[in-house]
Amino acid sequence: MKLGDAIGRNSLVLGLFAVVVTLALAGTQLLTREEIAAQRREAEARAYSEILPPSRYDNALLDDVRPVDDRELLGLEQPGKILVARRSGQVQAVIVPATAPDGYGGAIGLIVGINADGSVAGVRVVSHKETPGLGDRIDARKSRWIEGFAGRSLGDPDAALWTVKKDGGVFDQFTGATITPRAVTAAVKRTLQYFEANRAALLAPAATGSERGHE
């Protein structure tokens, strides 16, 4: 076999190998991304019922949604959806997606239930990369810390006190982990601010069939 032929053959083999490896890596990345997305959807579905028990609404919660794409207050990296809970046509609460971008391990995904009066119905973390045994106590499965937001509002406590105790606020931090609870507390406060800024639209009656036809 001539030297040129051997080099060409080896180059072809190496090229094919590179293509196979690239495709394998791309496939693994796609599967991993889909698995992460599926896990997040499962966590969100579980958290919805924890924040708002079905007894609080009589509409199809997962179908009564409003699109949202807010980076300033909600910190969303991509468009999301707000779920609207109604009883006899009246809005009882909304569930708003939010992101705390400044967690210790990176962005922390949240959903915040807000009652029609502006108070917190509940908060749940749906994704995070916080340190096990420390920052991961924001997860309701690890501790009850996240339940401390229930019933709170922008006036309870005052705006200046919406932070952890180490910073002069009223919310507990974790021993050895202040960054994580600080980030979540700030994100919940910003979500309440978003609600107040958009209260009229969020509490509006559902559009009738004829109204939808003119949108």
C-alpha positions as CSV (number, residue, x, y, z in Angstrom):
1,M,0.0,0.0,0.0
2,K,1.4,3.4,-0.9
3,L,2.1,5.9,1.8
4,G,-0.4,8.4,0.4
5,D,-3.1,5.8,0.4
6,A,-2.4,4.8,4.0
7,I,-2.5,8.4,5.2
8,G,-5.8,9.0,3.3
9,R,-7.3,5.8,4.8
10,N,-6.2,6.8,8.3
11,S,-7.6,10.3,7.9
12,L,-10.9,8.8,6.8
13,V,-11.0,6.5,9.8
14,L,-10.2,9.4,12.2
15,G,-12.8,11.6,10.5
16,L,-15.5,8.9,10.9
17,F,-14.4,8.4,14.5
18,A,-14.8,12.1,15.2
19,V,-18.2,12.1,13.7
20,V,-19.4,9.2,15.8
21,V,-18.0,10.7,19.0
22,T,-19.7,14.1,18.2
23,L,-23.0,12.4,17.5
24,A,-22.8,10.4,20.7
25,L,-22.0,13.4,22.8
26,A,-24.8,15.4,21.2
27,G,-27.3,12.5,21.8
28,T,-26.2,12.2,25.4
29,Q,-26.6,16.0,25.9
30,L,-30.1,15.9,24.4
31,L,-31.2,13.0,26.5
32,T,-29.8,14.6,29.7
33,R,-31.5,17.9,28.9
34,E,-34.8,16.1,28.3
35,E,-34.4,14.2,31.5
36,I,-33.7,17.4,33.5
37,A,-36.7,19.1,31.9
38,A,-38.9,16.1,32.8
39,Q,-37.7,16.1,36.4
40,R,-38.4,19.8,36.7
41,R,-42.0,19.3,35.3
42,E,-42.6,16.6,37.8
43,A,-41.3,18.7,40.6
44,E,-43.5,21.6,39.5
45,A,-46.6,19.4,39.3
46,R,-46.0,18.1,42.8
47,A,-45.3,21.6,44.1
48,Y,-48.5,23.1,42.7
49,S,-50.7,20.8,44.9
50,E,-48.5,21.6,47.9
51,I,-48.9,25.4,47.4
52,L,-52.6,25.3,46.4
53,P,-54.7,22.3,47.4
54,P,-57.4,21.4,44.9
55,S,-60.1,22.5,47.4
56,R,-59.1,26.1,46.7
57,Y,-60.2,26.2,43.1
58,D,-62.7,24.7,40.7
59,N,-61.1,25.5,37.3
60,A,-58.6,23.5,35.3
61,L,-55.5,25.0,36.9
62,L,-53.0,23.6,34.4
63,D,-55.1,25.0,31.5
64,D,-55.8,28.5,33.0
65,V,-52.4,30.1,32.3
66,R,-51.0,33.4,31.3
67,P,-47.6,33.7,29.5
68,V,-44.9,35.6,31.2
69,D,-41.4,36.7,30.2
70,D,-40.0,39.0,32.8
71,R,-36.2,39.2,33.6
72,E,-36.1,42.2,35.8
73,L,-38.3,41.0,38.7
74,L,-38.9,37.3,38.0
75,G,-35.4,36.7,36.7
76,L,-36.7,34.3,34.0
77,E,-34.2,33.1,31.5
78,Q,-36.9,32.0,29.1
79,P,-40.7,32.6,28.9
80,G,-42.8,30.8,31.4
81,K,-46.4,30.6,32.5
82,I,-48.5,31.8,35.4
83,L,-51.2,29.5,36.6
84,V,-54.5,31.1,37.7
85,A,-56.6,29.4,40.4
86,R,-60.3,30.4,40.3
87,R,-63.4,29.5,42.3
88,S,-66.8,30.4,40.7
89,G,-64.9,32.6,38.2
90,Q,-63.1,34.6,40.8
91,V,-59.3,34.5,41.0
92,Q,-58.3,33.0,44.4
93,A,-54.5,32.9,43.7
94,V,-51.8,32.7,41.1
95,I,-48.7,30.6,40.9
96,V,-45.8,32.5,39.4
97,P,-42.5,31.1,38.2
98,A,-39.3,32.9,39.3
99,T,-35.6,32.5,39.3
100,A,-33.1,33.5,42.0
101,P,-30.0,34.0,39.8
102,D,-27.6,34.5,42.7
103,G,-27.7,31.2,44.5
104,Y,-24.4,29.8,45.8
105,G,-24.4,27.0,43.2
106,G,-26.1,29.0,40.5
107,A,-29.7,29.8,39.5
108,I,-32.5,28.6,41.8
109,G,-35.9,27.9,40.1
110,L,-38.9,28.7,42.2
111,I,-42.7,28.8,42.0
112,V,-44.5,31.3,44.2
113,G,-48.1,31.0,45.1
114,I,-49.7,34.4,45.7
115,N,-53.2,34.9,47.1
116,A,-55.5,37.5,45.6
117,D,-54.9,39.7,48.6
118,G,-51.2,39.8,47.8
119,S,-50.0,37.4,50.6
120,V,-47.9,34.4,49.9
121,A,-49.8,31.1,49.6
122,G,-46.6,29.1,49.5
123,V,-43.2,28.8,47.9
124,R,-41.4,25.8,46.5
125,V,-38.0,25.3,44.9
126,V,-38.2,23.3,41.7
127,S,-34.5,23.3,40.7
128,H,-31.2,24.1,42.3
129,K,-27.5,23.2,42.5
130,E,-27.0,24.2,46.1
131,T,-24.6,22.4,48.5
132,P,-26.0,19.2,49.9
133,G,-26.5,19.4,53.7
134,L,-26.2,23.2,53.6
135,G,-27.9,25.2,50.9
136,D,-30.2,22.4,49.8
137,R,-32.3,23.0,52.9
138,I,-34.4,25.4,50.7
139,D,-35.9,22.2,49.4
140,A,-39.2,21.3,51.2
141,R,-38.1,17.7,51.3
142,K,-35.0,18.6,53.3
143,S,-36.4,21.2,55.8
144,R,-39.4,23.3,56.6
145,W,-37.5,26.6,56.0
146,I,-39.4,27.4,52.8
147,E,-42.7,27.3,54.7
148,G,-41.7,30.5,56.5
149,F,-42.9,32.6,53.6
150,A,-46.5,31.5,53.8
151,G,-48.8,34.3,54.8
152,R,-46.2,37.0,54.3
153,S,-46.7,40.0,52.0
154,L,-44.9,43.2,51.0
155,G,-46.2,44.9,54.1
156,D,-45.4,42.0,56.4
157,P,-42.6,42.5,57.0
158,D,-41.7,46.0,55.7
159,A,-39.7,46.1,52.6
160,A,-36.4,46.8,54.4
161,L,-36.9,43.6,56.5
162,W,-37.4,41.3,53.5
163,T,-34.0,39.6,53.9
164,V,-32.2,37.2,56.2
165,K,-31.5,38.0,59.9
166,K,-27.8,38.4,59.2
167,D,-28.6,41.3,57.0
168,G,-31.1,42.8,59.5
169,G,-34.2,41.1,58.2
170,V,-36.7,38.7,59.7
171,F,-36.0,35.5,57.8
172,D,-33.7,32.7,59.1
173,Q,-30.5,31.8,57.4
174,F,-28.7,28.5,57.6
175,T,-25.7,27.8,59.7
176,G,-22.7,28.0,57.3
177,A,-24.9,28.9,54.3
178,T,-26.3,32.5,54.1
179,I,-26.1,33.1,50.4
180,T,-28.7,30.6,49.4
181,P,-31.6,31.7,51.7
182,R,-30.7,35.3,51.0
183,A,-31.1,34.7,47.3
184,V,-34.4,32.9,47.7
185,T,-35.8,35.5,50.0
186,A,-34.9,38.3,47.6
187,A,-36.5,36.4,44.7
188,V,-39.7,35.9,46.6
189,K,-39.8,39.6,47.4
190,R,-39.3,40.5,43.8
191,T,-42.1,38.1,42.8
192,L,-44.5,39.9,45.2
193,Q,-43.4,43.2,43.6
194,Y,-44.2,41.7,40.2
195,F,-47.7,40.7,41.4
196,E,-48.4,44.2,42.7
197,A,-47.2,45.8,39.5
198,N,-49.5,43.5,37.5
199,R,-52.3,42.9,39.9
200,A,-55.1,44.1,37.7
201,A,-54.2,41.9,34.8
202,L,-53.5,38.8,37.0
203,L,-56.8,39.1,38.9
204,A,-58.9,39.9,35.8
205,P,-61.9,37.6,35.0
206,A,-61.4,34.8,32.5
207,A,-62.1,35.9,28.9
208,T,-65.3,34.6,27.5
209,G,-65.5,32.7,24.2
210,S,-66.7,35.8,22.3
211,E,-63.9,37.9,23.9
212,R,-61.3,35.4,22.8
213,G,-62.6,35.6,19.3
214,H,-61.7,39.3,19.2
215,E,-58.2,39.0,20.6
